[in-house]
Structures are given as C-alpha cells and as structure tokens.
C-alpha cells in the first residue's frame, strides 16, 4: 500500500481517481471499514481544509475540521446553530477530536449526528475535481446525482439563517451511537409557525425529511394545545437494530418527535 502527500486539492482529486485509493483525514472511517482492497492512502494533512469564514448569507466550514473544531468554530460564529448541539453529543471526546466533516459526509454512517442537521439547514457541499471546485445542494449528493463526479470534499456552505432548533437522539445507554436522531428547525412569526423543517436519521432509507408533516404544521398557531401527530404523515420505517424491532423504533421516533415539537413550540412562546 502506497501513501501520497498532495499539496493541492486538485492533486489529491487526481490521485483519488485511481482505483483503490482512499483519502486519509481523521482515520476513523478507515478503522471501521478495514484496509482490504486499499491500494493507496491520500494524506490530507498538507491541504488547507480547516478554514472557516462567514458573511451575511453563508457560513463556510472546511471539510478537514473535526467535530470538536466545528463546535468551537460555530460557537464563535453562530452560537445557536443546531450543529453545536448535535456534534457536541456525538461519539466520545477522543473521537470528536478525530472525526472530520468531510469523512463523515462521505461515509454517512447510519448513526450520523451530522447529516440530519446539515440537511435541515439546507447545506451545500463543495467537491474539488481536477479542474475546479463544484458546489451543489447536499441533498443532490445524497441522492447520487453527482456520484459520477469523483473528487475530494473540501467544504460546506450553510445558509446563515436564524432558526430555533431542537435535537434529540435515541440511545440505549448514554455513551452509544444513536439508533435514530431527530432535527427540528422552527421559525416563528407573529404567533404562528412560519417555517419548520423536520429530519429523521437512522431510518430504512437512512434519512427522511417529513415534508408532509411540515406543511401540516406551517401557519398553525404556536399556542395550539394538541401537538399529536397524524399517523398517516409519519412516513418512515426502520431496520431491525441490535435486537430492537422496527415497530418499536417507529413508536419511539414518534414519541421523541412529539416531545421535540412540544418543547420547541413551548420555547417559542415563553
């Protein structure tokens, strides 16, 4: 197995075009998948992938930022961002100091504490090919519409919009990967729900945005007493996980979702 030490994203992208060549950032993904069939590792430490900046419209986060560095960066730029809440609870401290944004997006493990908030926020992804960086919505990348474009994930653009947020995760014990997690973003205005986004991670399709439920809640008063959810709008299912049935996970997700909506709406009118 060969090691490569590129000095530019374009050089790294060119090497990654070759079969069996993988990027090496934090290294946690490689430990999980093993080294079988890997012919070369592309070390990313020489690239400037830890940059961050912001303007009135966007926050940019380099793909080399670890979860811990992302929380620290956002705490200075955007202290109420949902990513601070989700990433500060992900894994354990040693792992948060190693897991990078780019690697976590590329691997997208079923227990990801990153992808739900990113999807809800409307993040865009930057991928550097051999010629120039490409930028497109994260959802397009997840849908595979750009999978044919090989390259290196170099950064994220997140719309700099103020949301009230709630993040919940279900684990069997405190220190464990979540079997599911829920991200809720809310924008109240004049006593009504002006906008809302709800994303569940850990489902059979990995991630679901509950658009039908969002439409049901938009323009409803914040003072509504009944936040029980119509069963026909809970269009998600779960695989069997560690001896826990899909039916139980669906029930637990529904309860967690109602709790999250109650808390975020109650917080909006307090």
C-alpha positions in Angstrom: 0.0 0.0 0.0 1.3 3.4 -1.0 1.0 6.7 0.8 0.5 10.0 -1.1 1.0 13.5 0.2 -0.6 16.0 -2.2 -0.1 19.7 -1.7 -3.3 20.9 -3.5 -6.9 19.7 -3.7 -6.6 19.2 -7.5 -3.6 16.9 -6.9 -5.5 14.9 -4.3 -8.5 14.6 -6.6 -6.4 13.3 -9.4 -4.9 10.6 -7.2 -8.3 9.6 -5.8 -9.5 8.9 -9.4 -7.3 5.8 -9.3 -9.0 2.6 -8.2 -8.4 1.6 -4.7 -7.1 4.9 -3.5 -8.8 6.5 -0.4 -8.4 9.8 1.4 -7.0 9.8 4.9 -8.1 12.6 7.3 -9.2 11.7 10.8 -8.8 7.9 10.0 -11.9 6.8 11.9 -13.7 5.6 8.8 -10.8 3.6 7.6 -10.6 1.8 11.0 -14.2 0.9 10.7 -14.1 -0.4 7.1 -10.7 -2.0 7.3 -7.8 -1.8 4.8 -8.9 -4.6 2.4 -8.7 -3.6 -1.3 -7.0 -0.3 -0.5 -4.0 0.3 -2.7 -3.1 3.8 -1.7 -3.9 6.3 1.1 -4.0 10.0 0.3 -2.9 12.0 3.3 -4.9 15.3 3.5 -2.9 16.9 6.3 -1.0 19.1 3.8 -4.1 20.7 2.4 -5.9 23.8 3.9 -9.1 22.1 4.8 -9.7 23.6 8.2 -10.6 27.1 7.1 -13.8 28.7 8.1 -15.5 32.1 7.4 -18.9 33.7 7.1 -20.8 36.6 5.6 -24.4 37.8 5.8 -25.6 34.8 3.8 -23.4 31.8 4.4 -21.1 30.1 6.8 -18.2 28.1 5.2 -16.7 25.2 7.0 -13.7 23.3 5.7 -14.1 19.6 5.3 -11.0 18.9 7.4 -12.5 20.4 10.6 -13.1 17.8 13.3 -16.4 17.7 15.1 -14.7 19.4 18.1 -13.2 22.1 15.9 -16.6 22.7 14.3 -18.3 23.1 17.6 -15.6 25.6 18.7 -15.8 27.5 15.3 -19.6 27.7 15.3 -19.7 28.8 19.0 -17.9 31.9 17.9 -19.7 32.5 14.6 -23.3 31.2 15.3 -23.9 30.3 18.9 -27.4 28.9 18.5 -26.7 26.7 15.5 -28.2 23.2 15.8 -24.8 21.6 14.8 -23.3 22.8 18.1 -25.9 20.8 20.0 -25.7 17.7 17.8 -21.9 17.4 17.3 -21.1 18.1 21.0 -23.1 14.9 21.8 -21.7 12.7 19.0 -19.4 9.8 19.9 -16.8 10.4 22.7 -14.3 13.2 23.2 -11.4 11.3 21.6 -13.5 10.5 18.5 -14.9 14.1 18.2 -11.2 15.2 18.1 -10.6 12.9 15.1 -13.8 12.6 13.0 -13.8 15.2 10.2 -16.8 16.8 8.4 -15.7 15.5 5.0 -15.1 12.0 6.1 -18.4 11.8 7.9 -20.3 13.1 4.9 -18.6 10.7 2.5 -19.2 7.7 4.8 -22.6 8.7 6.2 -22.9 6.1 8.9 -26.4 5.2 9.9 -25.8 6.8 13.4 -24.6 10.2 12.0 -25.2 13.2 14.2 -24.1 15.4 11.4 -26.2 14.7 8.4 -29.7 15.4 9.8 -28.9 18.9 10.9 -27.0 19.6 7.7 -29.9 18.5 5.6 -32.4 20.5 7.6 -30.2 23.6 7.4 -30.1 23.3 3.6 -26.3 22.9 3.4 -24.4 22.9 0.1 -21.3 20.7 -0.5 -18.1 21.7 -2.2 -16.2 19.0 -4.1 -12.9 19.6 -5.8 -12.2 17.8 -9.0 -9.1 18.0 -11.2 -10.1 21.3 -12.7 -12.2 23.4 -10.3 -14.5 23.1 -7.2 -18.1 22.2 -7.8 -20.8 23.4 -5.4 -24.3 21.9 -5.1 -27.0 21.0 -2.5 -26.1 18.3 -0.1 -29.4 16.5 -1.0 -28.2 16.1 -4.6 -25.1 14.5 -3.4 -27.0 12.1 -1.2 -29.4 11.3 -4.0 -26.5 10.2 -6.1 -26.9 12.9 -8.8 -23.3 13.8 -8.5 -21.8 10.5 -7.6 -20.2 10.2 -11.0 -18.2 13.3 -10.3 -15.3 11.9 -8.4 -13.1 14.3 -6.3 -12.4 15.5 -2.8 -15.0 17.0 -0.5 -13.3 20.3 0.5 -16.0 22.2 2.3 -19.6 23.0 3.3 -21.7 26.1 2.8 -24.5 26.5 5.3 -27.2 29.2 4.9 -26.7 31.7 7.7 -30.4 31.9 8.8 -31.6 32.2 12.3 -33.7 29.2 13.4 -34.9 28.0 16.8 -33.8 24.4 17.0 -34.2 21.1 18.8 -32.1 18.0 18.5 -32.9 14.6 20.0 -31.3 11.2 19.8 -32.2 7.7 21.0 -29.5 5.6 22.5 -29.8 2.5 24.7 -27.2 3.9 27.1 -25.7 7.4 27.4 -22.5 6.6 25.6 -23.6 4.8 22.4 -24.2 5.6 18.8 -27.8 6.8 18.3 -30.2 4.3 16.8 -32.1 7.4 15.5 -31.9 11.1 15.8 -34.3 14.0 15.0 -33.5 17.5 13.9 -36.2 20.2 14.1 -35.8 23.8 12.9 -38.5 26.3 13.6 -39.1 29.9 12.5 -41.9 31.6 14.5 -43.6 34.8 13.4 -46.4 36.8 15.0 -47.6 33.8 17.0 -47.6 31.3 14.2 -45.3 28.7 12.7 -43.9 30.5 9.7 -41.5 27.7 8.7 -40.4 24.4 10.0 -38.1 21.6 9.0 -38.0 18.1 10.4 -35.4 15.4 9.6 -35.0 11.9 11.0 -31.8 9.9 10.6 -31.5 6.1 11.1 -34.4 5.0 9.0 -34.5 2.3 6.4 -33.6 4.9 3.8 -31.0 6.4 6.2 -32.7 9.8 6.4 -36.2 11.2 5.9 -37.4 14.8 5.8 -41.0 14.9 6.9 -42.3 17.4 4.3 -45.9 16.4 4.6 -45.9 17.0 8.3 -44.0 20.3 7.8 -46.8 21.5 5.5 -49.4 20.4 8.1 -47.8 22.5 10.8 -46.9 25.6 8.8 -49.2 28.6 9.6 -50.6 26.8 12.7 -50.6 28.9 15.9 -47.8 28.5 18.4 -50.5 28.3 21.1 -52.0 25.1 19.8 -52.6 22.7 22.7 -52.7 19.5 20.7 -49.4 18.5 19.0 -50.4 14.9 18.5 -49.2 13.8 15.1 -51.4 12.2 12.4 -50.1 8.7 11.9 -50.6 9.0 8.1 -47.9 11.7 8.0 -45.2 9.6 9.7 -43.9 8.1 6.5 -40.7 6.5 7.8 -39.6 3.0 8.7 -36.7 1.4 10.5 -34.5 -1.6 10.1 -34.1 -4.1 12.9 -31.3 -2.8 15.1 -29.4 -4.8 17.8 -32.4 -6.9 18.7 -34.9 -3.9 18.7 -37.8 -4.3 16.4 -38.6 -1.8 13.6 -42.1 -1.3 15.2 -40.5 -0.2 18.5 -38.1 2.2 16.8 -41.0 3.7 14.9 -43.0 4.2 18.1 -40.0 5.6 19.9 -39.4 8.0 17.0 -43.0 9.2 17.1 -42.8 9.8 20.8 -39.5 11.6 20.5 -40.8 13.7 17.7 -43.9 14.8 19.6 -41.7 15.7 22.6 -39.4 17.7 20.4 -42.2 19.6 18.8 -43.8 20.4 22.2 -40.5 21.6 23.6 -39.5 23.8 20.6 -43.0 25.3 20.3 -43.3 25.9 24.0 -39.9 27.6 23.9 -41.1 29.9 21.2 -43.9 31.3 23.2 -42.2 31.5 26.6 
